[in-house]
């Protein structure tokens, strides 16, 4: 490098203790210039045993207990009367809104499948595909609602 320069940044003094006399040293390796590129001994790995999972019935029972408040919420909505005045009535936007809600339900079902039998990487792969689907469908549904809201404000 032709335009490089050196600049002193400081001075450092280290006061390290002497190495102990009985410190174990690794055995000297034979240096053979031809053996270092040859095949090496096979390394065998021992994987630990997978963690125990609770019985399937117990997992399903607690999943049901987790979903119980959601079911109570749905029953409460039916008893109080659900307000669907902002739900699109035209076939195209209604289809996108229904697909968006179905996609949210699919994500919730994917969470349940993760609790029951899927591993993390499989769940994330499916969640990635569902996320792309939800972004597309949700954008279409919300842009329709935004245009309807804008038309109502200007009228």
C-alpha positions as CSV (number, residue, x, y, z in Angstrom):
1,X,0.0,0.0,0.0
2,X,1.7,3.1,-1.2
3,X,-0.3,5.7,0.8
4,X,-0.4,3.9,4.1
5,X,0.9,5.5,7.3
6,X,1.8,4.3,10.8
7,X,0.9,6.2,13.9
8,X,1.7,5.2,17.5
9,X,-1.5,4.9,19.5
10,X,0.0,4.1,22.9
11,X,2.3,1.9,24.9
12,X,1.2,-1.3,26.6
13,X,3.0,-3.3,29.3
14,X,1.8,-6.7,30.4
15,X,3.0,-8.2,33.6
16,X,2.0,-11.9,33.1
17,X,2.8,-14.6,35.7
18,X,5.2,-17.3,34.9
19,X,3.7,-20.6,33.7
20,X,3.5,-23.2,36.5
21,X,6.1,-25.9,36.3
22,X,3.6,-28.8,36.5
23,X,1.3,-27.5,33.8
24,X,0.2,-30.3,31.5
25,X,1.5,-29.9,28.0
26,X,-0.1,-31.6,25.0
27,X,1.8,-34.5,23.6
28,X,4.0,-33.6,20.6
29,X,2.4,-34.5,17.3
30,X,4.5,-36.3,14.7
31,X,5.0,-33.9,11.8
32,X,4.6,-35.7,8.5
33,X,4.0,-33.3,5.6
34,X,2.1,-36.0,3.6
35,X,-0.2,-37.2,6.4
36,X,-1.8,-33.9,7.0
37,X,-3.8,-34.0,3.8
38,X,-5.0,-37.6,4.0
39,X,-8.2,-39.0,5.4
40,X,-8.7,-38.5,9.1
41,X,-10.3,-40.7,11.7
42,X,-14.1,-40.6,11.6
43,X,-15.7,-38.4,14.3
44,X,-18.7,-40.1,16.0
45,X,-21.2,-37.8,17.6
46,X,-23.4,-38.8,20.5
47,X,-26.7,-36.9,20.4
48,X,-28.6,-36.5,23.6
49,X,-31.9,-38.2,23.9
50,X,-34.9,-36.0,23.0
51,X,-36.9,-34.5,25.8
52,X,-39.9,-36.3,27.1
53,X,-43.2,-35.0,26.0
54,X,-46.4,-35.3,28.0
55,X,-49.0,-37.7,26.8
56,X,-51.1,-36.6,23.9
57,X,-54.3,-36.7,25.9
58,X,-52.9,-34.3,28.5
59,X,-51.8,-31.9,25.7
60,X,-55.2,-32.0,24.1
61,X,-56.9,-31.4,27.4
62,X,-54.9,-28.3,28.1
63,X,-55.4,-27.1,24.5
64,X,-59.1,-27.4,25.1
65,X,-58.8,-25.5,28.4
66,X,-56.9,-22.8,26.5
67,X,-59.6,-22.6,23.8
68,X,-62.5,-22.5,26.4
69,X,-62.3,-18.7,26.9
70,X,-62.4,-18.2,23.1
71,X,-65.5,-20.3,22.8
72,X,-67.1,-18.4,25.6
73,X,-66.2,-15.2,23.7
74,X,-67.9,-16.5,20.6
75,X,-71.0,-17.5,22.6
76,X,-71.1,-14.0,24.1
77,X,-70.9,-12.4,20.7
78,X,-73.8,-14.4,19.5
79,X,-75.9,-13.6,22.6
80,X,-75.1,-9.9,22.4
81,X,-75.6,-9.6,18.6
82,X,-72.6,-9.1,16.3
83,X,-72.3,-5.9,14.4
84,X,-71.3,-6.6,10.8
85,X,-72.1,-3.3,9.3
86,X,-68.5,-2.7,8.0
87,X,-68.2,-6.2,6.5
88,X,-68.1,-5.8,2.7
89,X,-71.3,-6.7,0.8
90,X,-69.9,-6.8,-2.7
91,X,-68.7,-10.4,-3.8
92,X,-65.1,-9.5,-4.5
93,X,-64.2,-7.6,-1.3
94,X,-66.4,-10.0,0.8
95,X,-64.3,-12.9,-0.6
96,X,-61.0,-11.1,0.3
97,X,-62.3,-10.3,3.8
98,X,-63.5,-13.9,4.3
99,X,-60.2,-15.2,3.1
100,X,-58.4,-12.9,5.5
101,X,-60.4,-14.1,8.4
102,X,-59.9,-17.7,7.3
103,X,-56.1,-17.1,7.1
104,X,-56.1,-15.8,10.7
105,X,-57.9,-18.9,11.7
106,X,-55.3,-21.0,9.8
107,X,-52.5,-19.3,11.7
108,X,-54.3,-20.1,15.0
109,X,-54.7,-23.8,13.8
110,X,-51.0,-23.8,12.9
111,X,-50.2,-22.8,16.5
112,X,-52.3,-25.7,17.8
113,X,-50.5,-28.0,15.4
114,X,-47.2,-26.7,16.7
115,X,-48.3,-27.5,20.3
116,X,-49.4,-31.0,19.3
117,X,-46.9,-32.3,16.8
118,X,-45.0,-29.9,14.5
119,X,-41.4,-28.7,15.2
120,X,-40.3,-25.1,15.1
121,X,-38.8,-25.1,11.6
122,X,-41.8,-26.7,9.9
123,X,-44.1,-24.3,11.7
124,X,-42.1,-21.3,10.6
125,X,-42.1,-22.5,7.0
126,X,-45.9,-22.8,7.0
127,X,-46.2,-19.5,8.8
128,X,-44.1,-17.8,6.2
129,X,-46.4,-19.0,3.4
130,X,-49.5,-18.0,5.5
131,X,-47.9,-14.6,6.2
132,X,-47.4,-13.9,2.5
133,X,-51.0,-14.9,1.8
134,X,-52.3,-12.8,4.7
135,X,-50.4,-9.7,3.6
136,X,-51.8,-10.0,0.1
137,X,-55.4,-10.7,1.1
138,X,-55.4,-8.3,4.1
139,X,-54.1,-5.5,1.9
140,X,-56.9,-6.0,-0.6
141,X,-59.6,-6.2,2.2
142,X,-58.3,-3.2,4.1
143,X,-57.8,-1.0,1.0
144,X,-61.5,-1.7,0.1
145,X,-62.5,-0.6,3.6
146,X,-60.3,2.5,3.3
147,X,-61.9,3.5,0.0
148,X,-65.4,3.0,1.4
149,X,-64.5,5.1,4.5
150,X,-63.0,7.9,2.3
151,X,-66.1,7.9,0.1
152,X,-68.4,8.3,3.1
153,X,-66.3,11.2,4.5
154,X,-66.3,13.1,1.2
155,X,-70.0,12.5,0.5
